[in-house]
């Protein structure tokens, strides 16, 4: 079950970024479940990761390796998260890194590992090692859809986005893929995201780009309020486009590339929401008129996380009292209800502290019966605005997560 139609786009090849896939049979036989990115020697990488204290072994190692050596390879497996696996999990992830490094003529610290899937199970290192030759044999720059499919878990469809931008007279390409459908909550949503560009960028500037882009995209989605142990968003820059190296974070070139990366990440983030486990609604929560960005986010998250609102969305029930209740308990200091207005799409439902005189149940029902719903809240306190994307909470969500390990 998913909202809307998101066919996988035509993704141009990115010079200096090659992709290989293989079927290791980690969870299900016969499907590609291991992915390899090979990055050109002169390229660099940067990333942001989950803030969950129980972060998985691959996350810890990625953080260490990004600061130690120039990244050459990314190796990703689905079907097993290698999380909450103690010291053995770390040993297993490093073993995979070492095997990839040996096959590719690199150092272990030049390999970034990623895992997604069931938590608490030992990583099947032998199965992954066995397909490393196949990963290298299948390397090609056009393998983007195969890559997106290889990292899927409960996703119903592969997710990809692409942009091209002119930077100082040079056409630069940005491609991205992601996975994620459940355990979605910011810091960073439960997802893996892999972005690549052929631009030449210094590593420090690239880190700034991925941090800001993730903050405006992957950290603005929520499905169920749970933050995963394995989240990561990594960007690779191959330096093959021929543009002057981007290093100044105040430059027009930096802003142009950041905008393109942010657009790709935002499109991917919205695809994750639309493919949320059991989702039947794609919901935008747009809070304006805040005295601060923090209070706008408090209100947005209170609405987006409320199980009462999410189940009303699933039922197509315009129970607007649940929305104002969430606004009221969000923790905005000295909030004056009489200044707050609430719309469902373009239908005004709350004004002057109560139901708008123009509102009818039929209007609300018409909005809630659709599969794309906007909840627009104006706090009437200032000029700040924040935006989130979320879903409803359905019977199918419960079934998927009840049966996840079976």
For each residue, the residues with C-beta under 8 A, 3 or more apart:
1: 156 278 279 280 394 396
2: 156 157 274 275 276 279
3: 274 275 276 279 280 281 282 371 372 391
4: 274 282 371 372
5:
6: 157 159 271 274 275
7:
8: 11 145 148 157 158 159 160
9: 160 161 162
10: 162
11: 8 142 144 145 160 162 175
12: 162 164 173 175
13: 141 142
14: 17 141 173 175 196 197 198 238 240
15: 40 141 198 238 240 241
16: 39 40 42 43 198 238 239 240
17: 14 37 38 39 40 43 141 196 198 236 238
18: 37 38 139 140 141 143
19: 35 36 37 38 139 140 141 142 143 144 146 147
20: 35 36 38 134 135 136 137 138 139 140 143
21: 32 34 35 36 135 138 143 146 147 149 150
22: 32 33 34 36 131 132 134 135 138
23: 29 30 31 32 33 34 131
24: 33 34 77 124 127 128 130 131
25: 28 29 30 33 127
26: 33 34 77 78 79 80 117 124 127 128
27: 33 78 79 80 117 118
28: 25 31 33 79
29: 23 25
30: 23 25
31: 23 28 149
32: 21 22 23 35 146 149 150
33: 22 23 24 25 26 27 28 77 78 79 150
34: 21 22 23 24 26 75 76 77 78 128 131 135 150
35: 19 20 21 32 74 75 76 77 135 147 150 151
36: 19 20 21 22 73 74 75 76 100 132 135 136 139
37: 17 18 19 73 74 76 147 194 196 236
38: 17 18 19 20 72 73 104 136 139
39: 16 17 43 45 71 72 73 74 236 238
40: 15 16 17 43 238 239 240
41: 70 72
42: 16 238 239
43: 16 17 39 40 70 71 236 237 238 239 240
44: 70 71 201 202 203 206 236 237 239
45: 39 66 71 74 112 203 206 234 235 236 237
46: 66 203 206 207 209 210 234 235
47: 62 66 112 207 210 232 233 234 235
48: 188 210 211 214 232 233
49: 55 59 62 63 188 231 232 233
50: 55 59 187 188 227 228 229 230 231 232
51: 187 188 227
52: 55 187 227 228 229 231
53:
54: 83 84 229
55: 49 50 52 59 60 83 229 230
56: 59 60 81 82 83 84 85 89 115 119 229 230
57: 60 61 82 83 85 89 90 92 93 115
58: 61 62 82 93 113 114 115 230 232
59: 49 50 55 56 62 63 229 230 231 232
60: 55 56 57 63 64 90
61: 57 58 64 65 90 93 94 97 112 113
62: 47 49 58 59 65 66 112 113 114 232 234
63: 49 59 60 66 67
64: 60 61 67 68 109
65: 61 62 68 69 71 97 109 110 111 112
66: 45 46 47 62 63 71 112
67: 63 64
68: 64 65 109
69: 65 107 109 110
70: 41 43 44 110
71: 39 43 44 45 65 66 74 110 111 112 236
72: 38 39 41 101 104 106 110 111
73: 36 37 38 39 100 101 104 106 110 111 112
74: 35 36 37 39 45 71 111 112 113 114 194 234 236
75: 34 35 36 96 97 100 111 112 113 114 128 135
76: 34 35 36 37 113 114 115 116 150 151 192 194
77: 24 26 33 34 35 80 96 114 115 116 117 123 128
78: 26 27 33 34 115 116 117 150 151 152 153 179
79: 26 27 28 33 116 117 118 153
80: 26 27 77 115 117 118 121 122 123 124
81: 56 115 116 117 118 119 120 121 229 230
82: 56 57 58 85 89 92 93 115 122 123
83: 54 55 56 57 89 115 119 120 229 230
84: 54 56 89 119 120 229
85: 56 57 82 88 89 92 120 121 122 123
86: 89 90
87: 90 91
88: 85 91 92 122
89: 56 57 82 83 84 85 86 92 93 122 123
90: 57 60 61 86 87 93 94
91: 87 88 94 95
92: 57 82 85 88 89 95 96 122 123 125
93: 57 58 61 82 89 90 96 97 113 115 123
94: 61 90 91 97 98 108 113
95: 91 92 98 99 125 129
96: 75 77 92 93 99 100 111 113 123 125 128 129
97: 61 65 75 93 94 100 101 108 109 111 112 113
98: 94 95 101 102 108 111
99: 95 96 102 103 128 129 132
100: 36 73 75 96 97 103 104 106 111 132 135
101: 72 73 97 98 104 105 106 107 108 110 111
102: 98 99 105
103: 99 100 132 133 136
104: 38 72 73 100 101 111 136
105: 101 102
106: 72 73 100 101 110 111
107: 69 101 110 111
108: 94 97 98 101 111
109: 64 65 68 69 97
110: 65 69 70 71 72 73 101 106 107
111: 65 71 72 73 74 75 96 97 98 100 101 104 106 107 108
112: 45 47 61 62 65 66 71 73 74 75 97 234
113: 58 61 62 74 75 76 93 94 96 97
114: 58 62 74 75 76 77 192 230 232 234
115: 56 57 58 76 77 78 80 81 82 83 93 123 230
116: 76 77 78 79 81 151 153 179 192 230
117: 26 27 77 78 79 80 81 153
118: 27 79 80 81 121 404 405
119: 56 81 83 84 229
120: 81 83 84 85
121: 80 81 85 118
122: 80 82 85 88 89 92
123: 77 80 82 85 89 92 93 96 115 128
124: 24 26 80 127 128
125: 92 95 96 128 129
126: 129 130
127: 24 25 26 124 130 131
128: 24 26 34 75 77 96 99 123 124 125 131 132
129: 95 96 99 125 126 132
130: 24 126 127
131: 22 23 24 34 127 128 134 135
132: 22 36 99 100 103 128 129 135 136
133: 103 136 137
134: 20 22 131 137 138
135: 20 21 22 34 35 36 75 100 131 132 138 139
136: 20 36 38 103 104 132 133 139
137: 20 133 134
138: 20 21 22 134 135 143
139: 18 19 20 36 38 135 136 143
140: 18 19 20 143
141: 13 14 15 17 18 19
142: 11 13 19
143: 18 19 20 21 138 139 140 146 147
144: 11 19 147 148 160 175 177
145: 8 11 148 149 158 160
146: 19 21 32 143 149 150
147: 19 21 35 37 143 144 150 151 177 194
148: 8 144 145 151 152 158 159 160 177 178 179
149: 21 31 32 145 146 152 158
150: 21 32 33 34 35 76 78 146 147
151: 35 76 78 116 147 148 177 179 192 194
152: 78 148 149 155 158 179
153: 78 79 116 117 179 181
154: 181 182 277 400 404
155: 152 158 159 179 180 181 275
156: 1 2 181 275
157: 2 6 8 275
158: 8 145 148 149 152 155 177
159: 6 8 148 155 177 178 179 268 271 272 275
160: 8 9 11 144 145 148 175 176 177 268
161: 9 175 176 263 264 267 268 271
162: 9 10 11 12 173 174 175 176 264
163: 173 174 260 263 264
164: 12 171 172 173 174 260
165: 171 172 174 256 257 259 260
166: 169 170 171 172 256
167: 170 172 199 241 243 246 253 256 257
168: 243 244 253
169: 166
170: 166 167 241 242 243
171: 164 165 166 241
172: 164 165 166 167 197 198 199 241 243 257 260
173: 12 14 162 163 164 197 198 241
174: 162 163 164 165 195 196 197 199 257 260 261 264
175: 11 12 14 144 160 161 162 195 196 197 264
176: 160 161 162 193 194 195 196 261 264 265 267 268
177: 144 147 148 151 158 159 160 193 194 268
178: 148 159 191 192 193 194 218 233 268 269 271 272
179: 78 116 148 151 152 153 155 159 191 192 272
180: 155 184 189 190 191 192 272 275
181: 153 154 155 156 184 223 272 275 276 277
182: 154 190 223 224 226 276 277 397 400 401
183: 190 223 224 226 227 228
184: 180 181 189 190 191 221 222 223 224 226 272 273 276
185: 189 190 222 223 224 225 226 227
186: 189 218 219 220 221 222 227
187: 50 51 52 219 227 231
188: 48 49 50 51 191 214 218 219 227 231 232 233
189: 180 184 185 186 218 219 221 222 227 228 231 269 272
190: 180 182 183 184 185 226 227 228 230 231
191: 178 179 180 184 188 218 228 231 233 272
192: 76 114 116 151 178 179 180 230 231 232 233
193: 176 177 178 214 218 232 233 234 265 268
194: 37 74 76 147 151 176 177 178 233 234 236
195: 174 175 176 210 213 233 234 235 236 261 264 265
196: 14 17 37 174 175 176 235 236 237 238
197: 14 172 173 174 175 201 235 236 237 238 241 257 260 261
198: 14 15 16 17 172 173 237 238 239 240 241
199: 167 172 174 237 239 241 243 246 257
200: 237 239 241 242 243 244 245 246
201: 44 197 205 206 209 237 239 245 246 247 257
202: 44 205 206 245 246 247
203: 44 45 46 206 207
204: 207 208 247
205: 201 202 208 209 246 247 248 249 254
206: 44 45 46 201 202 203 209 210 235 237
207: 46 47 203 204 210 211
208: 204 205 211 212 249 254 258
209: 46 201 205 206 212 213 235 254 257 258 261
210: 46 47 48 195 206 207 213 214 233 234 235 261
211: 48 207 208 214 215
212: 208 209 215 216 258 262
213: 195 209 210 216 217 235 258 261 262 264 265
214: 48 188 193 210 211 217 218 219 233 265
215: 211 212 219 220
216: 212 213 219 220 262 265 266
217: 213 214 220 221 262 265 266 268 269
218: 178 186 188 189 191 193 214 221 231 233 265 268 269 272
219: 186 187 188 189 214 215 216
220: 186 215 216 217 269 386 387 388 389
221: 184 186 189 217 218 269 270 272 273 388 389 390
222: 184 185 186 189 225 301 304 305 388 389 390
223: 181 182 183 184 185 272 273 276 277 279 390 391
224: 182 183 184 185 277 393 397
225: 185 222 305
226: 182 183 184 185 190
227: 50 51 52 183 185 186 187 188 189 190 231
228: 50 52 183 189 190 191 231
229: 50 52 54 55 56 59 81 83 84 119
230: 50 55 56 58 59 81 83 114 115 116 190 192
231: 49 50 52 59 187 188 189 190 191 192 218 227 228
232: 47 48 49 50 58 59 62 114 188 192 193
233: 47 48 49 178 188 191 192 193 194 195 210 214 218 265
234: 45 46 47 62 74 112 114 193 194 195 210
235: 45 46 47 195 196 197 206 209 210 213 261
236: 17 37 39 43 44 45 71 74 194 195 196 197
237: 43 44 45 196 197 198 199 200 201 206
238: 14 15 16 17 39 40 42 43 196 197 198 241
239: 16 40 42 43 44 198 199 200 201 245
240: 14 15 16 40 43 198
241: 15 167 170 171 172 173 197 198 199 200 238
242: 170 200
243: 167 168 170 172 199 200 246 253
244: 168 200 253
245: 200 201 202 239
246: 167 199 200 201 202 205 243 251 253 254 257
247: 201 202 204 205
248: 205 251 253 254
249: 205 208 254
250: 254
251: 246 248 254 255
252: 255 256
253: 167 168 243 244 246 248 256 257
254: 205 208 209 246 248 249 250 251 257 258
255: 251 252 258 259
256: 165 166 167 252 253 259 260
257: 165 167 172 174 197 199 201 209 246 253 254 260 261
258: 208 209 212 213 254 255 261 262
259: 165 255 256 262 263
260: 163 164 165 172 174 197 256 257 263 264
261: 174 176 195 197 209 210 213 235 257 258 264 265
262: 212 213 216 217 258 259 265 266
263: 161 163 259 260 266 267
264: 161 162 163 174 175 176 195 213 260 261 267 268
265: 176 193 195 213 214 216 217 218 233 261 262 268 269
266: 216 217 262 263 269 270
267: 161 176 263 264 270 271
268: 159 160 161 176 177 178 193 217 218 264 265 271 272
269: 178 189 217 218 220 221 265 266 272 273 389
270: 221 266 267 273 274 282 389
271: 6 159 161 178 267 268 274 275
272: 159 178 179 180 181 184 189 191 218 221 223 268 269 275 276
273: 184 221 223 269 270 276 279 282 389 390 391
274: 2 3 4 6 270 271 279 282
275: 2 3 6 155 156 157 159 180 181 271 272 279
276: 2 3 181 182 184 223 272 273 279 391 397
277: 154 181 182 223 224 396 397 400 401
278: 1 393 394 395 396 397 398 399 400
279: 1 2 3 223 273 274 275 276 282 391 392 394 397
280: 1 3 314 371 391 392 394
281: 3 313 314 370 371 372 373 391 392
282: 3 4 270 273 274 279 371 372 373 389 391
283: 304 313 372 373 374 375 389 390 391 392
284: 372 373 374 375 387 388 389
285: 300 303 304 375 377 387 388 389 390
286: 300 374 375 376 377 385 387
287: 290 296 297 299 300 377 378 379 385 386 387
288: 296 376 377 378 379 384 385
289: 339 377 378 379 380 381 382 383 384 385
290: 287 293 295 296 299 332 379 381 382 383 384 385 386
291: 295 379 381 382 384
292: 295 296 382 384
293: 290 296 297 384 385 386
294: 297 298
295: 290 291 292 298 299 330 331 332 333 379 381 384
296: 287 288 290 292 293 299 300 379 384 385 386
297: 287 293 294 300 301 386 388
298: 294 295 301 302 330 331 332
299: 287 290 295 296 302 303 326 327 330 332 377 379
300: 285 286 287 296 297 303 304 377 386 387 388
301: 222 297 298 304 305 330 388
302: 298 299 305 306 326 327 329 330 331
303: 285 299 300 306 309 323 326 327 330 375 377
304: 222 283 285 300 301 309 388 390
305: 222 225 301 302 390
306: 302 303 309 310 322 326
307: 310 311 393
308: 311 312 319 322 325 326
309: 303 304 306 312 313 319 322 323 326
310: 306 307 313 314 390 391 392 393
311: 307 308 314 315 392 393
312: 308 309 315 317 318 319 322 368
313: 281 283 309 310 316 317 368 373 391 392 393
314: 280 281 310 311 392 393 394 395
315: 311 312
316: 313 365 368 369
317: 312 313 368
318: 312 344 349 361 364 365 367 368
319: 308 309 312 322 323
320: 323 324 342 344 349 350 355 364
321: 324 325
322: 306 308 309 312 319 325 326
323: 303 309 319 320 326 327 342 349 350 375 377
324: 320 321 327 328 337 340 342 350
325: 308 321 322 328 329
326: 299 302 303 306 308 309 322 323 329 330
327: 299 302 303 323 324 330 332 335 340 342 377
328: 324 325 335 337
329: 302 325 326
330: 295 298 299 301 302 303 326 327
331: 295 298 302
332: 290 295 298 299 327 335 379 381
333: 295
334:
335: 327 328 332 340 379 381
336: 339 340 380 381
337: 324 328 340 353
338: 352 353
339: 289 336 379 380 381
340: 324 327 335 336 337 350 353 377 378 379 380
341: 348 350 351 356 377 378 380
342: 320 323 324 327 348 349 350 375 376 377 378
343: 346 347 348 349 374 375 376 377
344: 318 320 347 349 363 364 367 368 373 374 375 376
345: 367 370 373 374 376
346: 343
347: 343 344 359 363 364 366 367
348: 341 342 343 351 356 358 359
349: 318 320 323 342 343 344 355 356 359 364
350: 320 323 324 340 341 342 354 355 356
351: 341 348 354 356 357
352: 338
353: 337 338 340
354: 350 351
355: 320 349 350 359
356: 341 348 349 350 351 359
357: 351
358: 348
359: 347 348 349 355 356 363 364
360: 363 364
361: 318 364 365
362: 365 366
363: 344 347 359 360 366 367
364: 318 320 344 347 349 359 360 361 367 368
365: 316 318 361 362 368 369
366: 347 362 363 369 370
367: 318 344 345 347 363 364 370 373
368: 312 313 316 317 318 344 364 365 373
369: 316 365 366
370: 281 345 366 367 373
371: 3 4 280 281 282
372: 3 4 281 282 283 284
373: 281 282 283 284 313 344 345 367 368 370
374: 283 284 286 343 344 345
375: 283 284 285 286 303 323 342 343 344
376: 286 288 342 343 344 345
377: 285 286 287 288 289 299 300 303 323 327 340 341 342 343
378: 287 288 289 340 341 342
379: 287 288 289 290 291 295 296 299 332 335 339 340 382
380: 289 336 339 340 341
381: 289 290 291 295 332 335 336 339
382: 289 290 291 292 379
383: 289 290
384: 288 289 290 291 292 293 295 296
385: 286 287 288 289 290 293 296
386: 220 287 290 293 296 297 300
387: 220 284 285 286 287 300
388: 220 221 222 284 285 297 300 301 304
389: 220 221 222 269 270 273 282 283 284 285
390: 221 222 223 273 283 285 304 305 310
391: 3 223 273 276 279 280 281 282 283 310 313
392: 279 280 281 283 310 311 313 314
393: 224 278 307 310 311 313 314 397
394: 1 278 279 280 314 397 398
395: 278 314 398 399
396: 1 277 278 399 400
397: 182 224 276 277 278 279 393 394 400 401
398: 278 394 395 401 402
399: 278 395 396 402 403
400: 154 182 277 278 396 397 403 404
401: 182 277 397 398 404
402: 398 399
403: 399 400 406
404: 118 154 400 401
405: 118
406: 403
